[in-house]
Amino acid sequence: MKLIVGLGNPGAKYAGHRHNIGFMCLDRMADDHSFGPWKSKFQGQVIEGRFGSDRVVLLKPETFMNNSGQSVNAAVQFYKLEPQDVIVLHDELDLAPGKVRFKQGGGHAGHNGLRSIHAHLGADYGRVRLGIGHPGHKDRVAGYVLHDFAKADQDWLDDVLRGVSDGAQYLAQDDPAKFMNAVALRVSPPRSGTGDKGPKVKPEPPKPAAEPEPEAPRSALQRLVERFK
């Protein structure tokens, strides 16, 4: 069984924030795969479901971002899971908007939600890094992540949410390569082509220009007339 955690902050005023892209992914996942309803448990919202024979639990901690580890740890203890059974979906400043990467273990890179989970579980859990881009200066980060996605972001954001939902079954199967392929089919679909373009036809060389025909010899009268023109 996998525990799939989406990070964010609870409440309507945070719902559209960049920091809440983890929540958004779980909401899309639950809707697309007919999981439901959400229930209050483990200091968060939780829902159980299956992808075929693979059982999963989706968790949205409601402890606010900085204390996400409390909720995650409560669920881990209840289901008797190991850190390797946990996958966390979170916003990633160091990836361009629309980029998605899977990572197993590693540091928290200053992300407060991951920092809290590290404190409770250690570093061996998996994470899906959801790129939101960087505002350009560290002093602008807080205002950037705690702000709604722009209208211009909606197309790529929808592709990412759909892609993560499409690939969720592979997260449950512990197959990150197939998960990433499912995401790529949404965010970077293959370009259509004509297939067989046929053999190249060698152009014919240009025909040489026709040589002018030689002038007919002029009579004595014609030459005399031309002298007086």
C-alpha positions in Angstrom: 0.0 0.0 0.0 1.1 3.5 -0.8 0.4 6.7 1.1 0.3 9.6 -1.4 0.5 13.0 0.3 -0.2 16.3 -1.3 1.2 19.4 0.4 -0.6 22.7 0.8 -2.4 24.9 3.3 -6.0 24.4 4.4 -8.8 26.9 3.7 -10.4 28.6 0.7 -8.1 31.6 0.7 -5.1 29.3 0.0 -6.8 27.0 -2.5 -5.4 28.6 -5.6 -1.9 29.3 -4.3 1.2 27.9 -6.0 2.1 26.3 -2.6 -1.1 24.3 -2.9 -0.3 22.4 -6.1 0.0 19.2 -4.1 -3.5 19.5 -2.8 -4.7 20.3 -6.4 -3.1 17.1 -7.7 -4.8 14.9 -5.1 -8.2 16.6 -5.7 -7.9 15.8 -9.4 -6.7 12.3 -8.7 -9.7 11.6 -6.4 -12.2 13.0 -9.0 -10.8 11.2 -12.0 -10.6 7.9 -10.3 -14.0 8.2 -8.4 -12.5 8.0 -4.9 -14.5 9.5 -2.1 -15.7 11.0 0.0 -12.9 12.8 1.9 -12.9 12.3 5.7 -11.2 14.2 8.5 -8.5 12.0 10.0 -4.8 12.2 10.9 -5.1 16.0 11.3 -5.9 16.2 7.6 -8.3 15.1 4.9 -8.0 11.5 3.9 -9.5 9.2 1.3 -8.9 5.5 0.4 -9.1 3.8 -3.0 -7.7 1.3 -5.3 -5.9 1.2 -8.7 -6.8 -2.4 -9.6 -5.5 -4.5 -6.8 -3.2 -1.8 -5.5 -4.6 0.0 -2.4 -3.7 3.7 -1.9 -4.4 6.3 0.7 -4.5 10.0 -0.3 -3.7 12.5 2.4 -4.0 16.3 2.5 -2.5 17.5 5.8 -4.4 20.4 7.5 -1.7 21.3 10.0 -0.5 24.1 7.6 2.6 23.5 5.6 5.2 24.0 8.3 3.8 21.1 10.4 2.9 18.7 7.6 5.0 16.0 9.2 2.7 15.6 12.1 -0.2 14.5 9.9 1.9 12.3 7.7 3.5 10.6 10.6 0.1 9.9 12.2 -1.1 8.2 9.0 2.2 6.2 8.7 1.8 5.0 12.3 -1.8 4.0 11.8 -1.2 2.0 8.6 2.1 0.6 9.8 4.0 1.9 6.8 7.7 2.5 6.1 9.0 5.8 4.8 9.6 4.1 1.4 5.8 3.6 1.2 5.2 7.4 1.3 5.1 9.6 -1.8 4.8 13.4 -1.3 3.6 15.7 -4.0 4.9 19.3 -3.5 5.7 22.6 -5.3 9.3 23.0 -6.5 10.9 26.4 -7.0 14.0 24.9 -8.7 12.0 23.5 -11.6 10.5 25.5 -14.5 6.7 25.8 -14.5 5.2 22.6 -15.9 8.2 20.4 -15.2 7.7 17.3 -13.1 10.3 15.0 -11.6 10.2 12.0 -9.3 12.9 11.6 -6.6 13.4 8.9 -4.0 15.1 10.2 -0.8 17.4 13.2 -0.6 17.3 16.6 1.1 14.4 19.0 1.6 16.1 21.9 -0.2 14.6 24.4 2.3 11.0 23.4 1.6 9.2 23.8 5.0 6.7 21.0 4.3 9.4 18.6 3.5 11.5 19.8 6.4 8.7 18.8 8.7 8.3 15.4 7.1 12.1 14.8 7.4 11.9 15.5 11.1 9.3 12.8 11.6 10.1 10.2 8.9 13.7 10.8 7.8 14.6 11.3 4.2 13.8 8.0 2.6 10.3 8.7 1.3 9.6 9.5 -2.4 8.5 12.8 -3.7 7.0 14.2 -6.9 8.5 17.6 -7.5 6.0 19.9 -9.3 7.8 22.8 -10.9 6.4 26.3 -10.4 9.4 28.4 -11.3 11.3 30.9 -9.2 10.5 34.6 -8.7 14.1 35.5 -9.2 15.1 36.6 -5.7 14.9 34.8 -2.4 13.2 37.8 -0.8 10.2 37.3 -3.1 9.7 33.6 -2.6 7.2 33.8 0.3 4.9 36.2 -1.7 5.3 34.2 -4.8 4.3 30.7 -3.4 1.5 32.2 -1.3 -0.1 33.7 -4.3 -2.6 32.3 -6.9 -1.4 30.9 -10.1 -1.7 33.5 -12.9 -4.2 33.1 -15.7 -1.3 32.4 -18.1 -0.4 29.4 -16.0 -3.7 27.6 -16.3 -3.0 25.6 -19.5 0.2 24.0 -18.3 -1.2 23.6 -14.8 -4.2 21.6 -16.1 -1.8 19.4 -18.2 0.3 18.7 -15.1 -2.7 17.9 -12.9 -4.1 15.5 -15.6 -0.7 13.9 -16.1 -0.2 13.2 -12.5 -3.7 11.8 -12.2 -3.1 9.6 -15.3 0.2 8.3 -13.7 -1.1 7.8 -10.2 -1.6 4.1 -10.8 2.1 3.7 -11.4 3.0 5.5 -8.2 0.8 2.8 -6.5 2.8 0.1 -8.4 6.1 1.6 -7.4 7.0 2.3 -11.0 8.2 5.9 -11.3 9.4 5.5 -14.9 5.9 4.7 -16.1 4.5 7.5 -14.0 6.9 10.0 -15.6 5.9 8.7 -19.0 2.2 9.2 -18.3 2.9 12.8 -17.2 5.0 13.4 -20.3 2.2 12.3 -22.6 0.1 15.2 -21.1 2.7 18.0 -20.8 4.8 17.1 -23.9 2.6 15.1 -26.3 4.3 13.7 -29.4 4.0 15.9 -32.5 1.8 14.5 -35.2 3.5 13.7 -38.5 2.7 12.5 -42.0 4.7 9.3 -41.7 5.8 8.3 -45.2 6.9 11.3 -47.1 7.9 9.3 -50.2 11.2 9.4 -52.0 12.9 12.6 -52.8 12.6 13.6 -56.5 15.8 15.0 -58.0 15.0 18.2 -59.8 15.7 18.3 -63.5 18.6 20.5 -64.6 17.5 23.7 -66.3 17.4 23.5 -70.1 20.0 25.6 -71.9 18.6 28.7 -73.6 18.0 28.3 -77.3 20.7 29.9 -79.5 19.4 32.7 -81.7 19.0 31.8 -85.3 21.5 33.4 -87.7 20.3 36.5 -89.5 19.5 36.0 -93.2 21.9 37.9 -95.5 20.6 41.4 -96.4 20.2 42.6 -100.0 22.1 45.6 -101.4 18.8 47.6 -101.3 18.3 46.9 -97.6 21.8 47.9 -96.8 21.3 51.2 -98.7 18.0 52.0 -96.8 19.6 51.4 -93.4 22.4 53.9 -94.3 19.8 56.7 -94.6 17.7 55.9 -91.5 
